[in-house]
Amino acid sequence: MERVKLDLWGYEVRTSSDSCISAIDSYYHQLNLPYQVVSIVSGALNDAA
C-alpha cells in the first residue's frame, strides 16, 4: 500500500526516496520475502550514518 504525501496546499508530493522504496517494495513482493520499511533521521546519528 503506497501512502500519498500532501503538501500544505493539498498537492501530492513525491520524492526520489519514494521511487526507490516503491522499486524495492515490488522486488521483495516478487521474492515473497518479509520486510519492514524504517525511517530514521540521519542527523540524529551524527557521523555514524
Stockholm file with secondary structure:
# STOCKHOLM 1.0

chainA/1-49         MERVKLDLWGYEVRTSSDSCISAIDSYYHQLNLPYQVVSIVSGALNDAA
#=GR chainA/1-49 SS CCCCEECTTSCEECCHHHHHHHHHHHHHHHHTCCCCCCCCCGGGGGGGC
#=GC SS_cons        CCCCEECTTSCEECCHHHHHHHHHHHHHHHHTCCCCCCCCCGGGGGGGC
//
